[in-house]
Amino acid sequence: MTAGKHSATGVLATRRNDRHAHLDALRAGVEARQELACEVVVRRGVAWVSVIGPSQARVEVGCDYVRSGWWFTWADGRLFAPVRDVEGVIARLVGELGDA
């Protein structure tokens, strides 16, 4: 990766498409689940995955680079889970939305 505008600070610039790649992996995993649906929502240029449960309740999941790694986040910015655990994230979403 080439140095970005933050190279003087010692912070590597992250590739813009990393967020989209992680959200695409989440979207694909959610779409594979019969009890869930989802849609990609973009607000102010930032993408989210809106996950819809059996009762039509929704949660929005984002993705941010925090503490030297990518994390899925809740809509309010709280960290949800590392992006490497897509199946764990989906299981948690099923739990959150299953009884809603």
N, C-alpha and C positions, 0 to 999 in steps of 0.2 A: 504494500500500500504506500502511496506517496504521501509525503508530509503535507498537511493541510494548513489552514491559516493559523492553527494553534501550535505549530511546530516550535515556536519560540518558548512556549510555556511547558513543553515536555509532554503535552497531552496529544495523543494521536487523534486525528480527525477520523470519525467513524464514517463508513460508507452509508450514504442515504438509504440505499436499498436493503440494508440489513433489517431494518424495522419491518419493511414490507415482506421480506422473506419469512421472518418469524410469524407475522400475522397470517401470511398465506398458509403456513404449516398448521397453525391453529384452525384456520377456516376449513382446511381440507379434513382435519381430524373431526371437527364438529359436523361437517356435512356427511361424514361416514356413519354418524350415529343416528339411528332412526328416530329417537325421541327428541332430538335437537334440530334446530334450524339456525341459520345465521345470515347476516348481511354485513358487508363492509360499509362503514360510514366514514365520511371525511368531513372534518370540521376545522376550519382555519388552516387547511393544508395538512392536518394530521389525521392519519387513518386509525380506525378502531374496528374491532369485530363486535358487532352486536349479536349476542347469543340469545336465542329464543327457546324457552322451555315448553313442555307439554301444555301448560296452562296459559301460554302466551306471555308469561312474565319474561322480562329481558334484563340482561346485564351487559355492560360494555366492558370490553377488555382491550387495553392498549399495550404498548410495548415501549420501554425506555431503556437507555443505556445508563446504568447506575452502578457505582462502585466497581468499575472495571469489568462489567458484564451486562448482558442483555437480560431483562426481566419483563414478564407480563405484569401489567398493572391493572388495578381497578380504575374506573372512570375518575375517581377522586385523586388518583396518583399514588395510592398506597401500593406497595409491592405485593404481588400475588404469588408468583413462582418463577424460578429460572426458566428461560425459554427451552432449555434442553429437556424439560419434563412435560411435553405436550400432552401425553396420555394422563399424567397426574392432574394437569390443569383441567382437562375435559372431565375427569372423574369428579373433581371438585365442583365444576359447573353443573354437572348432573345433580349432585347433592344440593347445591344452592337453588336450582330451578325446579327440582323434582316435586317439591311440596308447595311451591309458591302458588 
